[in-house]
Amino acid sequence: MGDATMGSPGAARPGLFLRNATGLVKSWSTFDAFVYSFWSVNLITLGLYGMSFVYTVPDGQLLAAILLFGVLTTFLVITYAMLVSVMPRTGGDYAWQSRVLGGGLGFVLSITGWWFTLFLWAPIYANILVVQFFSPLAYTLGWTSVATFFTSQTGVFVSCLIVLAFVSIVVTMGMETYARIQKVCFWIGIGGLVVVCGLLLFASPQDFQNAFNREATSIFGAPANAYQGTIAAASKTFGGSNFGTFSFGPLLLLLPWLAFYLLWPNWGATLYGEVRGAKDIRKPFWSMFAGLWVTVALVAFVVILINKTIGWNFYQSANAAYWNNLFAVQGAVAPPVPIWPYPVMYAGFLVNSHLFQALLILVMGLWFFGWAGTLFLSSTRVIFAAAFDRVLPSWAANISAKRRVPYGALILMILPSIVISAIYAYKPTFTSVFLDATAVLALTFFATTVAAIILPWRRKDLYDASPIANYKVAGIPAITVVGVITGAFLLFMLWEWSFNAADLYGTTFQSTPNSVYYFLATYIVAVVIYVVARIVRRRQGIDLARIHHEIPVE
């Protein structure tokens, strides 16, 4: 598919966009968008993984922090729902930023977040797959050599390749097929969660302690009383934690950890050009809002059950012992159970059957496989939108005729991710870069929030013609009000990630110079790409500034 100039309907002038229409179709319902949002703030894969680091704020009240984060993220949801209703186009952040902030700034900020940063998430997904699926399943089945293989450098790389292969397959199946896959995983995964919660609900702390000691010896060969042994190992570097402690300062310090999973209900915003009825603000709002608050309710319930049955101090001690030993914190010693503290596996211990435990891990593994497509699906639409605007080569906007998959954009995600995965596996000194993957996406969201704040004045034509023009607070456009609140929330977390005095998150400029160099390089590369595109297109008689003033055609 070449760069032939073709007309565009409506307000768009002939010769601006790559072709008459995107070729993408509105194949998702509001419920499909809800499930995608629900997976994006995944309680099991991202939630339990991210919350395993909150031991670093032992005085923080996690349940209160989760509820506060839900409230603050609701403003992000409202902001994005309003932007979707104004411009329900494929590309999301890129489309809004480029039309409000300007093509160059919009391209650099959105592409850096949705393209260059998502390379880093492939190894993160792979690590989650190992600690929540391969490792506990292999140990439970007695396949110790398989479990230890995935801790080797080659095993780490293989796990990345498995994730990339799976994600590539499900994305190339098309939106309709992926919607079916995520719904099947959703319903079966919810059934598995009901079992996990039931086990924790009806067992006592003593039941769990006995079960943990039994399985720690049976599966891992740990010495007797591994429960107390875990607490003792953690005590070398961790002072303990009390679930009932409440202090507002430490509570706020938990928010940047919770962002690892709860900040993404808008992850599907780049796909709303393919969701039916997206211009009706109620549909994008309720799909994202429900995805967020169903997760908040579930995670609050799970946290309460962990405290009730597993024991909060033990659970935080297990996390501290595992991570501090892995990161070689001074004084840290190895815990009796050598793998990541997976609450699903812990719940399975309450049934004295390795077959049942393995089946439970398999069923709960669907939380990963239903969610995994989020790695590339949203990003391909940002790349596609930039190519459709002619900033990237036209082949990046190619789509398959049958499944409507932008396979050119998918290739631009897969190939660099393989390289980044190899570096991650075989160059451990590079791993600090991955700690900032959340922060750079938050910066992308912040740029979109700025676009939302100034939209009523910067693009008055779009705002006045939209369904949200009548929404005002004390005479001020509602999108501006919620945007300011959202922006303040994102700025707080960006500040803490960058300048926290105790470096709680391991992401300050001083502690992660590799990360600073990597992301600085990605922004420079994005600027270079845009400048080259501007020059090349001008020589072809195409004005990118004009393109970025028009609404992308559907």
Secondary structure by P-SEA (a helix, b strand, c coil): cccccccccccccccccccccccccccccaaaaaaaaaaaaccccccccccccccccccccaaaaaaaaaaaaaaaaaaaaaaaaacccccaaaaaaaacccaaaaaaaaaaacccccccaaaaaaaaaaaccaaaaaaaacaaaaaaaaacaaaaaaaaaaaaaaaaaaaaccaaaaaaaaaaaaaaaaaaaaaaaaaaaaccaaaaaaaaaaaaaaccccccaaaaaaaaaacccccccccccccaaaaaaacccccccccccccccccccccccccaaaaaaaaaaaaaaaaaaaaaaaaaaaaacccaaaaaaaaaaaaaaaacccccccccccccccaaaaaacccccaaaaaaaaaaaaaaaaaacccccaaaaaaaaaaaaaccccccccccccccccaaaaaaaacaaaaaaaaaaaccccccccccaaaaaaaaaaaaaaaaaaacccccaaaaaaccccccccccccaaaaaaaaaaaaaaaaaaaacccccccccccccccaaaaaaaaaaaaaaaaaaaaaaaaaaaacccaaaaaaccccc
